[in-house]
Amino acid sequence: MPLILLIAVLCSLRFFEVWRFAELSWWYIAALMAFAFVWFEFIEKALGLDKKKVHKALDRHRQARVRDTFAKRRRT
């Protein structure tokens, strides 16, 4: 996500010709966009980072469900 925000900020600074970013070549921004594409489409999936977040969320839900079930059994 920080990479996408960086691209958006650089694009807007370059487009509105702010300070030194007015002289920045669009090729640098395009290269950063290409890197972001490759990262999110190939590298992140190869490293399993896209599934890691989902698995952590599922584990948290499962642990909460187990905790609630045992808490109910103790009360009865």
QUIWO-V949045 format. One record per residue. N is the residue number from 1. OMEGA is omega in radians with two decimals (* if undefined). NEAR is the number of other C-alpha atoms within 12 Angstrom. Layout:
n & omega & near
N & OMEGA & NEAR
N & OMEGA & NEAR
//
This chain:
n & omega & near
1 & 3.10 & 10
2 & 3.11 & 9
3 & 3.12 & 18
4 & 3.10 & 19
5 & 3.10 & 14
6 & 3.12 & 17
7 & 3.14 & 25
8 & 3.13 & 19
9 & 3.13 & 18
10 & 3.11 & 29
11 & -3.12 & 25
12 & 3.10 & 19
13 & 3.12 & 21
14 & -3.11 & 24
15 & -3.12 & 20
16 & 3.06 & 15
17 & -3.13 & 17
18 & 3.01 & 15
19 & -3.10 & 13
20 & -3.14 & 13
21 & 3.10 & 19
22 & -3.12 & 16
23 & -3.13 & 16
24 & 3.14 & 20
25 & 3.09 & 18
26 & -3.13 & 20
27 & 3.09 & 14
28 & 3.13 & 17
29 & 3.10 & 25
30 & 3.10 & 18
31 & 3.09 & 14
32 & 3.08 & 22
33 & 3.11 & 22
34 & 3.09 & 18
35 & 3.12 & 19
36 & 3.11 & 23
37 & -3.13 & 18
38 & 3.14 & 15
39 & -3.03 & 21
40 & -3.11 & 20
41 & -3.01 & 16
42 & -3.01 & 16
43 & -3.13 & 15
44 & 3.11 & 18
45 & -3.14 & 16
46 & 3.13 & 14
47 & 3.13 & 13
48 & -3.10 & 16
49 & -3.14 & 17
50 & -3.14 & 17
51 & -3.08 & 14
52 & 3.14 & 15
53 & -3.14 & 14
54 & -3.14 & 13
55 & 3.11 & 14
56 & 3.13 & 14
57 & 3.12 & 13
58 & 3.10 & 14
59 & 3.11 & 14
60 & 3.12 & 14
61 & 3.14 & 14
62 & 3.14 & 14
63 & 3.11 & 14
64 & 3.12 & 14
65 & 3.11 & 14
66 & 3.13 & 14
67 & 3.12 & 14
68 & -3.14 & 14
69 & 3.13 & 14
70 & 3.10 & 13
71 & 3.11 & 12
72 & -3.13 & 11
73 & 3.14 & 10
74 & -3.13 & 9
75 & -3.08 & 8
76 & * & 7
//
